[in-house]
Amino acid sequence: MRTERTARRWSLDTLAARSGVSKGMLVHIEQDRTNPSIGTLCRLADALGTTLSRLVETSESLSVRVVRAGDGVLLWRSEHSPGRGVLLVGSEPPASLEMWDWRMYEGDSYEGESHIVGTRETVSVLHGSLEIQVAEESIVLHTGDSAVFAADCTHIYRHSGEGELHFVLAVAQPQSALLTPTLDASG
């Protein structure tokens, strides 16, 4: 995050104002003293005009980027089960796409914040039952089912069965939202 912020010659105050994330939280993130939520990271990526994967991945290869099994970035962990959400890989603009691997157990849920307008999420259930609530609509997907929805509103993923739920998720952001903000020396 610091690299992206300083490349734009932004102060912490500027990034805080553009992202809605407090300056104190930004300091903790840059000093690696906190584990920010996915929502916080998404707000920062949006404000910086970059992708979530660009903020958290370390590979610098431009032609082919390989993420080996077990090397994805753990960005969500259940508070009461072995549930987890792992960002497997993400692409850079102009075609921004994130691939996620999610595992949930009974009682697990994840509330996703509204993404930028035009963002779509595609989910496919590999095993188990997943309830997805998008705005006021709720659907249940079972093993083998898939769905796509506009993710520019609050959405919730909820384990709705027994045992382990395993699903993959793709998040696609529109190109127009990922244009790099103008560099600005004032702030």
Order of alpha helices (4+ residues) and beta strands (2+ residues): alpha-alpha-alpha-alpha-alpha-beta-beta-beta-beta-beta-beta-beta-beta-beta-beta
